[in-house]
């Protein structure tokens, strides 16, 4: 049986407590909190500003991710005035003087994307919501980059894309808060086509193995467009799951398909595995249609070359940057040696292109903040749009305002026949100048999306 | 109250109170202190607590009551997620239709899988469900790419029709999931001294569904239907001999728990409108089994506790990297600091699974009833000090 005892004292106590409880939130919306709100998400408080570095530390692209993280750590050191300053010395803008950003020391948090969109978004959300990150950078897979870019747009922070090569990142899925320094599959196609023609001729039959996600689809499309324009025939295209590990069942049919070129639209650990298996199956010593069978890897990297070892000798591909580029091609690529020097001093080996693009993105963001005089994502975005710079290792570069894509020279490389040391695995074959690599904003492969407007969040 | 016994009412009220106050309870440390690392009171993680709580509550209705161990529940989570995103794409950004359709789709899907799988019991049932779930995962990952967008994950886009919402915003930004105008990402931040608390709209929507789910679970546990399910678990043969056909009961339990998983999937996309195929992978199915066993299978509150613990470890422990460890132990002499950091290193950061594994082993060996049994043991110890042991009542469940 319930028993209710309403006493005057009890009633007053309850009333007072309830009143105080209801009034509580209004007390705390006082001065302290209103200062915290400066019209955009995660406005930095106190004397530090936090960057969020979201990279794959596990999964098929983990090697690239860990190298990206090293580059980010280096960039943060340089922004805070530690170390030798790296590319800050050669960068065409001189706003960054090693005193942090707008008087605040730069700190960072890192997360693991697991090369998986779901996990990447969870990790990015926790960096934004828990750690108060003002910008998110990184991502070694276009699927992840696109997913996180969408999240950053919604949350109102800047996304500085790391290694993402799909056209969609700055095409169909571009966002006003997202920026990409890395090149894309369209540029790879433009760069590779003349080299493939010169070396393999116009009469070839190609077989594509393609990673089954946005980047693979985009890479395959660009390669098909440009090789078919040369007169090549595409025999077959097969989609393979990302992180499959074993590609033998996909490679076995290639020899009987009548093709004489295998295009591996794979990256990271996948490419290392598929290339190694293709070589083990004897594809490269094969004769087909009266020609030597050959393999093409459209997107190359030093890390992959290291993983694939001798198998990569003589295979053509394209790169965003290479650590030897300033030594080989001279002053146009200034910044390269400064960066290689400080990266090498800290970690004991030269940086990969993933590291370079991430380092550059962190520096470009920091510079845009100082030029804008604010951390407000909309001010930063405005400072980055149409920004022309030099001295970050890629030669003169433009951040195009219409799609937030960087335009710069593309490097065509091939696996070196006689490497001098374990880091000298890639040989620079040719440079595709920026003008040739630049495509019009209304290119059909980049349609179906729009930047929208910049979102400052809160 | 609401047809519950006094004891259940108290438990129910405690759960409601905890869920409402979670944004405060989970942020016990001031935001700029070193211990802020352990705060869990940010929307993303709190939403996950509730969503996986719902998932585990549903799983427990099947596993805890009938003893049928399904290794394929992630398939329903994924099906619910995809259905939810498609509702966002086709119908409206309002979360209500998305969540309702998620539940329905997962329900239909579980009728199909359950009808086939429940023809067997024991290990064969587990393997059948596992096979179905992996099949769904493979389909979502590659074959059904037009519906699921494969590895990239199903996302919103500007040219989706969204019949009810009409034309997209003029500024070309993607619309936001909302509940009749209340955006899921809306938050009220309250700073109180060094502390800051975030009250998030999406979290409280999840809270409403979680409390509802919990109430339904209590009612099922205490109903004659629940009793039948327990009969299936204790002795199915005897049940058949008394003239009862267990299959309709098990199928009903399977579908109910599948719908709970669908609800969880729908809520996941309501909070963050993206659905990836990984949601269907067997690791996710295994996770919910872990949650249930860790918390205490067959108990009401156990699965929720287990879900909370696993998600907490996943999000908090995995963020502690070597830098953080060095900061913590920087007061020690260099040599000792390095030794301690090296010792702890395998258990945090990427190695959080190791900690989880050890914890799981400890629970299974020493507390077969899960965290709930641990709580009961502690409560019994405390009570014994106060009162005569003869008056100690047998705890429910």
Interface residues (C-beta under 8 A of the other chain):
Chain A: X24 X25 X28 X29 X32 X33 X36 X46 X57 X58 X109 X110 X111 X112 X116 X117 X118 X119 X121 X122 X125 X126 X129 X130 X142 X143 X146 X147 X150 X151 X153 X154 X155 X172 X173 X176 X212 X213 X214 X239 X241 X242 X448 X449 X450 X451 X452 X453 X455
Chain B: X32 X39 X42 X43 X44 X45 X48 X141 X142 X145 X150 X151 X152 X153 X155 X156 X157 X158 X159 X171 X172 X173 X174 X176 X185 X188 X189 X190 X191 X192 X198 X272 X274 X276 X278 X279 X315 X318 X319 X321 X350
